[in-house]
Structures are given as structure tokens and as C-alpha cells.
Amino acid sequence: MAIVVNLAGTTPRDVPWTTWNRRLNGEPNGNYLPQYAGEIVLDYTNNVLWKAMGVTNDAWVALTAF
């Protein structure tokens, strides 16, 4: 996974997880466009982490269910 630095210059270690990763209400496939390839989002309705394998709205792959 790549380290992401935003334009303000803060690094992920300085920012809480929920501020630089999106939380979604439901499965992202077909519903949400990734901001970049490799983005990880949390589907908080089904408790599943998803990773974008590309930049189209059907490029999401489920990583975990907890």
C-alpha cells in the first residue's frame, strides 16, 4: 500500500484513519468511484474493508469481513 500525503503536507501518521479513508454506507461496487487506485474504504453497514484495484466504480475487491 502506498503512503499518501495530502496537499496540506500532513502525512497519514499525523491524521486519524477515518479522516483520510472514506467510510461508506454499503458495498462500493457500482456505487462509489475510487479517488485513486489502492484506496481502502470501510463499508460500516456490513463491516467490510474494500480496496480499489483500479479507478472505475466496479474495481472494488473485498479485503476483510469482521
DRENBA-84448 format. One record per atom (N, C-alpha, C): residue in three letters; x, y, z; atom name; residue number from 0. Coordinates in nm, 4 decimals, always signed. Each point is the difference from the previous one (the first is absolute). Example, Ala and Ser with C-alpha at 12.3 -4.5 7.8 and 13.67 -1.06 7.14 Angstrom:
BEGIN
@res->ALA | east->+1.3190 | north->-0.5690 | up->+0.7800 | atom->N | n->0
@res->ALA | east->-0.0890 | north->+0.1190 | up->+0.0000 | atom->CA | n->0
@res->ALA | east->+0.0900 | north->+0.1200 | up->+0.0000 | atom->C | n->0
@res->SER | east->-0.0350 | north->+0.1050 | up->-0.0720 | atom->N | n->1
@res->SER | east->+0.0820 | north->+0.1190 | up->+0.0060 | atom->CA | n->1
@res->SER | east->-0.0770 | north->+0.1090 | up->+0.0730 | atom->C | n->1
This chain:
BEGIN
@res->MET | east->+0.0838 | north->-0.1169 | up->+0.0000 | atom->N | n->0
@res->MET | east->-0.0838 | north->+0.1169 | up->+0.0000 | atom->CA | n->0
@res->MET | east->+0.0889 | north->+0.1240 | up->+0.0000 | atom->C | n->0
@res->ALA | east->-0.0368 | north->+0.0977 | up->-0.0769 | atom->N | n->1
@res->ALA | east->+0.0790 | north->+0.1219 | up->-0.0119 | atom->CA | n->1
@res->ALA | east->-0.0256 | north->+0.0932 | up->+0.1182 | atom->C | n->1
@res->ILE | east->+0.1001 | north->+0.0784 | up->+0.0338 | atom->N | n->2
@res->ILE | east->-0.0157 | north->+0.1062 | up->+0.0981 | atom->CA | n->2
@res->ILE | east->-0.0566 | north->+0.1211 | up->-0.0736 | atom->C | n->2
@res->VAL | east->-0.1015 | north->+0.0589 | up->+0.0556 | atom->N | n->3
@res->VAL | east->-0.0671 | north->+0.1124 | up->-0.0652 | atom->CA | n->3
@res->VAL | east->+0.0272 | north->+0.1269 | up->+0.0790 | atom->C | n->3
@res->VAL | east->+0.0382 | north->+0.1062 | up->-0.0684 | atom->N | n->4
@res->VAL | east->+0.0199 | north->+0.1300 | up->+0.0622 | atom->CA | n->4
@res->VAL | east->-0.0959 | north->+0.0971 | up->-0.0659 | atom->C | n->4
@res->ASN | east->-0.0792 | north->+0.0706 | up->+0.0787 | atom->N | n->5
@res->ASN | east->-0.0947 | north->+0.0936 | up->-0.0606 | atom->CA | n->5
@res->ASN | east->+0.0675 | north->+0.1327 | up->-0.0303 | atom->C | n->5
@res->LEU | east->-0.0698 | north->+0.0892 | up->-0.0664 | atom->N | n->6
@res->LEU | east->+0.0584 | north->+0.1261 | up->-0.0435 | atom->CA | n->6
@res->LEU | east->+0.0337 | north->+0.0925 | up->+0.1158 | atom->C | n->6
@res->ALA | east->-0.0599 | north->-0.0212 | up->+0.1158 | atom->N | n->7
@res->ALA | east->+0.0309 | north->+0.0820 | up->+0.1165 | atom->CA | n->7
@res->ALA | east->+0.1331 | north->-0.0405 | up->+0.0622 | atom->C | n->7
@res->GLY | east->+0.0541 | north->-0.1147 | up->-0.0424 | atom->N | n->8
@res->GLY | east->+0.1298 | north->-0.0426 | up->+0.0489 | atom->CA | n->8
@res->GLY | east->-0.0033 | north->-0.0925 | up->+0.1198 | atom->C | n->8
@res->THR | east->-0.1176 | north->-0.0367 | up->+0.0482 | atom->N | n->9
@res->THR | east->-0.0057 | north->-0.0929 | up->+0.1125 | atom->CA | n->9
@res->THR | east->+0.0114 | north->-0.1423 | up->-0.0516 | atom->C | n->9
@res->THR | east->+0.0619 | north->-0.0851 | up->+0.0776 | atom->N | n->10
@res->THR | east->+0.0148 | north->-0.1395 | up->-0.0388 | atom->CA | n->10
@res->THR | east->-0.1038 | north->-0.0838 | up->+0.0720 | atom->C | n->10
@res->PRO | east->-0.0298 | north->-0.1198 | up->-0.0503 | atom->N | n->11
@res->PRO | east->-0.1002 | north->-0.0839 | up->+0.0654 | atom->CA | n->11
@res->PRO | east->+0.0267 | north->-0.0276 | up->+0.1469 | atom->C | n->11
@res->ARG | east->+0.1256 | north->-0.0079 | up->+0.0406 | atom->N | n->12
@res->ARG | east->+0.0264 | north->-0.0294 | up->+0.1409 | atom->CA | n->12
@res->ARG | east->-0.0435 | north->+0.1146 | up->+0.0908 | atom->C | n->12
@res->ASP | east->-0.0174 | north->+0.1216 | up->-0.0571 | atom->N | n->13
@res->ASP | east->-0.0426 | north->+0.1159 | up->+0.0775 | atom->CA | n->13
@res->ASP | east->-0.1513 | north->+0.0196 | up->-0.0003 | atom->C | n->13
@res->VAL | east->-0.0686 | north->-0.0783 | up->-0.0822 | atom->N | n->14
@res->VAL | east->-0.1435 | north->+0.0192 | up->-0.0195 | atom->CA | n->14
@res->VAL | east->-0.0719 | north->-0.1288 | up->+0.0360 | atom->C | n->14
@res->PRO | east->-0.1093 | north->+0.0063 | up->+0.0760 | atom->N | n->15
@res->PRO | east->-0.0743 | north->-0.1222 | up->+0.0328 | atom->CA | n->15
@res->PRO | east->-0.0467 | north->-0.0732 | up->-0.1250 | atom->C | n->15
@res->TRP | east->-0.0104 | north->-0.1331 | up->+0.0077 | atom->N | n->16
@res->TRP | east->-0.0366 | north->-0.0839 | up->-0.1140 | atom->CA | n->16
@res->TRP | east->-0.1271 | north->+0.0484 | up->-0.0671 | atom->C | n->16
@res->THR | east->-0.0999 | north->+0.0371 | up->+0.0773 | atom->N | n->17
@res->THR | east->-0.1303 | north->+0.0346 | up->-0.0574 | atom->CA | n->17
@res->THR | east->+0.0006 | north->+0.1318 | up->-0.0747 | atom->C | n->17
@res->THR | east->+0.1027 | north->+0.0831 | up->+0.0130 | atom->N | n->18
@res->THR | east->+0.0007 | north->+0.1266 | up->-0.0723 | atom->CA | n->18
@res->THR | east->+0.0624 | north->-0.0132 | up->-0.1385 | atom->C | n->18
@res->TRP | east->+0.0773 | north->-0.1026 | up->-0.0256 | atom->N | n->19
@res->TRP | east->+0.0594 | north->-0.0126 | up->-0.1340 | atom->CA | n->19
@res->TRP | east->-0.0444 | north->-0.1256 | up->-0.0727 | atom->C | n->19
@res->ASN | east->-0.0894 | north->-0.0765 | up->+0.0577 | atom->N | n->20
@res->ASN | east->-0.0667 | north->-0.1111 | up->-0.0668 | atom->CA | n->20
@res->ASN | east->-0.1496 | north->+0.0195 | up->+0.0160 | atom->C | n->20
@res->ARG | east->-0.0733 | north->-0.0382 | up->-0.1027 | atom->N | n->21
@res->ARG | east->-0.1444 | north->+0.0219 | up->+0.0053 | atom->CA | n->21
@res->ARG | east->-0.0722 | north->-0.1143 | up->+0.0700 | atom->C | n->21
@res->ARG | east->-0.1081 | north->+0.0347 | up->+0.0655 | atom->N | n->22
@res->ARG | east->-0.0922 | north->-0.0967 | up->+0.0574 | atom->CA | n->22
@res->ARG | east->-0.1248 | north->+0.0054 | up->-0.0858 | atom->C | n->22
@res->LEU | east->-0.0460 | north->-0.1151 | up->-0.0451 | atom->N | n->23
@res->LEU | east->-0.1133 | north->-0.0057 | up->-0.0902 | atom->CA | n->23
@res->LEU | east->-0.1162 | north->-0.0738 | up->+0.0635 | atom->C | n->23
@res->ASN | east->-0.1193 | north->+0.0338 | up->-0.0441 | atom->N | n->24
@res->ASN | east->-0.1205 | north->-0.0670 | up->+0.0468 | atom->CA | n->24
@res->ASN | east->-0.0413 | north->-0.1002 | up->-0.1072 | atom->C | n->24
@res->GLY | east->+0.0599 | north->-0.1173 | up->+0.0015 | atom->N | n->25
@res->GLY | east->-0.0304 | north->-0.1033 | up->-0.0980 | atom->CA | n->25
@res->GLY | east->+0.1178 | north->-0.0327 | up->-0.0892 | atom->C | n->25
@res->GLU | east->-0.0181 | north->-0.1020 | up->-0.0826 | atom->N | n->26
@res->GLU | east->+0.1047 | north->-0.0482 | up->-0.0901 | atom->CA | n->26
@res->GLU | east->+0.0346 | north->+0.1062 | up->-0.1046 | atom->C | n->26
@res->PRO | east->+0.1300 | north->+0.0231 | up->-0.0266 | atom->N | n->27
@res->PRO | east->+0.0387 | north->+0.1047 | up->-0.0942 | atom->CA | n->27
@res->PRO | east->-0.0128 | north->-0.0377 | up->-0.1477 | atom->C | n->27
@res->ASN | east->+0.0019 | north->-0.1298 | up->-0.0340 | atom->N | n->28
@res->ASN | east->-0.0025 | north->-0.0401 | up->-0.1409 | atom->CA | n->28
@res->ASN | east->-0.1227 | north->+0.0556 | up->-0.0699 | atom->C | n->28
@res->GLY | east->+0.0240 | north->+0.0772 | up->-0.1055 | atom->N | n->29
@res->GLY | east->-0.1070 | north->+0.0601 | up->-0.0771 | atom->CA | n->29
@res->GLY | east->-0.0584 | north->+0.1258 | up->+0.0602 | atom->C | n->29
@res->ASN | east->+0.0399 | north->+0.0323 | up->+0.1236 | atom->N | n->30
@res->ASN | east->-0.0587 | north->+0.1142 | up->+0.0700 | atom->CA | n->30
@res->ASN | east->+0.0973 | north->+0.1143 | up->+0.0275 | atom->C | n->30
@res->TYR | east->+0.1279 | north->-0.0319 | up->+0.0184 | atom->N | n->31
@res->TYR | east->+0.0976 | north->+0.1013 | up->+0.0392 | atom->CA | n->31
@res->TYR | east->+0.1210 | north->-0.0044 | up->-0.0924 | atom->C | n->31
@res->LEU | east->+0.0422 | north->+0.1167 | up->-0.0458 | atom->N | n->32
@res->LEU | east->+0.1181 | north->+0.0114 | up->-0.0844 | atom->CA | n->32
@res->LEU | east->+0.1224 | north->+0.0164 | up->+0.0896 | atom->C | n->32
@res->PRO | east->+0.1026 | north->-0.0851 | up->-0.0161 | atom->N | n->33
@res->PRO | east->+0.1203 | north->+0.0146 | up->+0.0820 | atom->CA | n->33
@res->PRO | east->+0.0699 | north->+0.1330 | up->-0.0256 | atom->C | n->33
@res->GLN | east->+0.0590 | north->+0.0563 | up->+0.1024 | atom->N | n->34
@res->GLN | east->+0.0760 | north->+0.1231 | up->-0.0158 | atom->CA | n->34
@res->GLN | east->+0.1371 | north->-0.0291 | up->-0.0616 | atom->C | n->34
@res->TYR | east->+0.0499 | north->-0.1232 | up->+0.0175 | atom->N | n->35
@res->TYR | east->+0.1272 | north->-0.0438 | up->-0.0577 | atom->CA | n->35
@res->TYR | east->+0.0066 | north->-0.1518 | up->+0.0104 | atom->C | n->35
@res->ALA | east->+0.0795 | north->-0.0628 | up->-0.0865 | atom->N | n->36
@res->ALA | east->+0.0205 | north->-0.1453 | up->+0.0072 | atom->CA | n->36
@res->ALA | east->+0.0723 | north->-0.0314 | up->+0.1300 | atom->C | n->36
@res->GLY | east->-0.0480 | north->-0.0995 | up->+0.0715 | atom->N | n->37
@res->GLY | east->+0.0593 | north->-0.0373 | up->+0.1282 | atom->CA | n->37
@res->GLY | east->-0.0725 | north->+0.0591 | up->+0.1197 | atom->C | n->37
@res->GLU | east->-0.0992 | north->+0.0835 | up->-0.0246 | atom->N | n->38
@res->GLU | east->-0.0764 | north->+0.0586 | up->+0.1102 | atom->CA | n->38
@res->GLU | east->-0.0712 | north->-0.1110 | up->+0.0781 | atom->C | n->38
@res->ILE | east->-0.0018 | north->+0.0116 | up->+0.1311 | atom->N | n->39
@res->ILE | east->-0.0702 | north->-0.0948 | up->+0.0856 | atom->CA | n->39
@res->ILE | east->-0.1117 | north->+0.0753 | up->+0.0699 | atom->C | n->39
@res->VAL | east->-0.1193 | north->-0.0572 | up->-0.0055 | atom->N | n->40
@res->VAL | east->-0.1155 | north->+0.0613 | up->+0.0645 | atom->CA | n->40
@res->VAL | east->-0.0671 | north->-0.1024 | up->+0.0913 | atom->C | n->40
@res->LEU | east->-0.0753 | north->+0.0493 | up->+0.0948 | atom->N | n->41
@res->LEU | east->-0.0733 | north->-0.0850 | up->+0.0925 | atom->CA | n->41
@res->LEU | east->-0.1483 | north->+0.0090 | up->-0.0306 | atom->C | n->41
@res->ASP | east->-0.0614 | north->-0.1127 | up->-0.0264 | atom->N | n->42
@res->ASP | east->-0.1454 | north->-0.0110 | up->-0.0097 | atom->CA | n->42
@res->ASP | east->-0.0485 | north->-0.0267 | up->+0.1421 | atom->C | n->42
@res->TYR | east->-0.0439 | north->+0.1051 | up->+0.0692 | atom->N | n->43
@res->TYR | east->-0.0350 | north->-0.0152 | up->+0.1412 | atom->CA | n->43
@res->TYR | east->-0.1354 | north->-0.0669 | up->+0.0208 | atom->C | n->43
@res->THR | east->-0.0800 | north->-0.0124 | up->-0.1048 | atom->N | n->44
@res->THR | east->-0.1264 | north->-0.0710 | up->+0.0122 | atom->CA | n->44
@res->THR | east->+0.0229 | north->-0.1506 | up->+0.0110 | atom->C | n->44
@res->ASN | east->+0.0919 | north->-0.0531 | up->-0.0830 | atom->N | n->45
@res->ASN | east->+0.0274 | north->-0.1437 | up->-0.0033 | atom->CA | n->45
@res->ASN | east->+0.1325 | north->-0.0379 | up->+0.0655 | atom->C | n->45
@res->ASN | east->+0.0728 | north->+0.0981 | up->+0.0558 | atom->N | n->46
@res->ASN | east->+0.1299 | north->-0.0228 | up->+0.0636 | atom->CA | n->46
@res->ASN | east->+0.0985 | north->-0.0700 | up->-0.0927 | atom->C | n->46
@res->VAL | east->+0.0204 | north->+0.0586 | up->-0.1183 | atom->N | n->47
@res->VAL | east->+0.0921 | north->-0.0558 | up->-0.0991 | atom->CA | n->47
@res->VAL | east->+0.0941 | north->+0.1103 | up->-0.0473 | atom->C | n->47
@res->LEU | east->+0.1295 | north->-0.0327 | up->-0.0080 | atom->N | n->48
@res->LEU | east->+0.0973 | north->+0.0900 | up->-0.0614 | atom->CA | n->48
@res->LEU | east->+0.0088 | north->-0.0319 | up->-0.1481 | atom->C | n->48
@res->TRP | east->+0.0056 | north->+0.1026 | up->-0.0837 | atom->N | n->49
@res->TRP | east->+0.0094 | north->-0.0149 | up->-0.1448 | atom->CA | n->49
@res->TRP | east->+0.1215 | north->+0.0742 | up->-0.0514 | atom->C | n->49
@res->LYS | east->+0.0649 | north->-0.0563 | up->-0.1015 | atom->N | n->50
@res->LYS | east->+0.1158 | north->+0.0642 | up->-0.0633 | atom->CA | n->50
@res->LYS | east->-0.0299 | north->+0.0214 | up->-0.1476 | atom->C | n->50
@res->ALA | east->+0.0324 | north->+0.1189 | up->-0.0498 | atom->N | n->51
@res->ALA | east->-0.0178 | north->+0.0312 | up->-0.1416 | atom->CA | n->51
@res->ALA | east->+0.1193 | north->-0.0540 | up->-0.0782 | atom->C | n->51
@res->MET | east->-0.0260 | north->-0.0892 | up->-0.0934 | atom->N | n->52
@res->MET | east->+0.1064 | north->-0.0574 | up->-0.0828 | atom->CA | n->52
@res->MET | east->+0.0194 | north->+0.0800 | up->-0.1286 | atom->C | n->52
@res->GLY | east->-0.0776 | north->+0.1031 | up->-0.0170 | atom->N | n->53
@res->GLY | east->+0.0074 | north->+0.0892 | up->-0.1157 | atom->CA | n->53
@res->GLY | east->-0.0722 | north->+0.1282 | up->+0.0349 | atom->C | n->53
@res->VAL | east->-0.0412 | north->+0.0753 | up->-0.1016 | atom->N | n->54
@res->VAL | east->-0.0656 | north->+0.1279 | up->+0.0265 | atom->CA | n->54
@res->VAL | east->-0.1417 | north->+0.0070 | up->-0.0580 | atom->C | n->54
@res->THR | east->-0.0597 | north->-0.1151 | up->-0.0250 | atom->N | n->55
@res->THR | east->-0.1389 | north->-0.0025 | up->-0.0443 | atom->CA | n->55
@res->THR | east->-0.0881 | north->-0.0458 | up->+0.1151 | atom->C | n->55
@res->ASN | east->-0.1303 | north->+0.0290 | up->-0.0083 | atom->N | n->56
@res->ASN | east->-0.0865 | north->-0.0316 | up->+0.1136 | atom->CA | n->56
@res->ASN | east->-0.0280 | north->-0.1493 | up->+0.0170 | atom->C | n->56
@res->ASP | east->+0.0530 | north->-0.0847 | up->-0.0889 | atom->N | n->57
@res->ASP | east->-0.0165 | north->-0.1443 | up->+0.0157 | atom->CA | n->57
@res->ASP | east->+0.1325 | north->-0.0714 | up->+0.0319 | atom->C | n->57
@res->ALA | east->+0.1003 | north->+0.0755 | up->+0.0440 | atom->N | n->58
@res->ALA | east->+0.1333 | north->-0.0550 | up->+0.0251 | atom->CA | n->58
@res->ALA | east->+0.0249 | north->-0.0356 | up->+0.1467 | atom->C | n->58
@res->TRP | east->-0.1046 | north->-0.0040 | up->+0.0809 | atom->N | n->59
@res->TRP | east->+0.0145 | north->-0.0264 | up->+0.1429 | atom->CA | n->59
@res->TRP | east->+0.0087 | north->-0.1504 | up->+0.0282 | atom->C | n->59
@res->VAL | east->+0.0891 | north->-0.0380 | up->+0.0930 | atom->N | n->60
@res->VAL | east->+0.0162 | north->-0.1389 | up->+0.0438 | atom->CA | n->60
@res->VAL | east->-0.0106 | north->-0.0015 | up->+0.1524 | atom->C | n->60
@res->ALA | east->-0.0797 | north->-0.0922 | up->+0.0529 | atom->N | n->61
@res->ALA | east->-0.0143 | north->-0.0123 | up->+0.1444 | atom->CA | n->61
@res->ALA | east->+0.1289 | north->-0.0553 | up->+0.0604 | atom->C | n->61
@res->LEU | east->+0.0495 | north->+0.0643 | up->+0.1052 | atom->N | n->62
@res->LEU | east->+0.1216 | north->-0.0459 | up->+0.0683 | atom->CA | n->62
@res->LEU | east->-0.0333 | north->-0.0833 | up->+0.1224 | atom->C | n->62
@res->THR | east->-0.0888 | north->+0.0500 | up->+0.0832 | atom->N | n->63
@res->THR | east->-0.0325 | north->-0.0697 | up->+0.1248 | atom->CA | n->63
@res->THR | east->-0.1460 | north->+0.0185 | up->+0.0352 | atom->C | n->63
@res->ALA | east->-0.0488 | north->-0.0892 | up->+0.0777 | atom->N | n->64
@res->ALA | east->-0.1302 | north->+0.0153 | up->+0.0636 | atom->CA | n->64
@res->ALA | east->+0.0209 | north->-0.0290 | up->+0.1470 | atom->C | n->64
@res->PHE | east->-0.0460 | north->+0.0856 | up->+0.0851 | atom->N | n->65
@res->PHE | east->+0.0222 | north->-0.0193 | up->+0.1439 | atom->CA | n->65
@res->PHE | east->-0.1253 | north->+0.0271 | up->+0.0781 | atom->C | n->65
